[in-house]
Amino acid sequence: MGGGSHLVKDPATITLADVWRILHADGHVIGLHGAHPDCPVGQSIQALLGEIDRGAQRALEDELATTTIAQLADRAVAHGDLRAVA
């Protein structure tokens, strides 16, 4: 019984940034879509949005890298949102 997933690494070594990178392999934060190739305005905007998206991705990953899965679980247990598991 039980089901679910099991970690193959120590949760103290897995950051939320690691999880985010796995779940968002394309790396986009703001969901960019390609502009029509014949539209110079769209192409220019896409390039600018790409720069913004890369900055947002770095900021997001930097923030998520400060918390591990173990820390998140400990916080949830402390708040009574998750029962401690052995």
C-alpha angles and dihedrals in degrees: 000000000000102000121188128101133307126213118235092198132054107275088224088067098048115084127199086245088062090052092046092052091052094048094043103042092162088060095218117141100181099039102247121202125193120263121232107276092231094054111090092185092052091047091052093047091048091054091050092046089050090058091048091047092052091050091048090049092052092048092047094048091046090054095044091048089067093069129060127203088249092054091048092050091048090053091049091050091048090052091048091243094117131030116232114258127201 
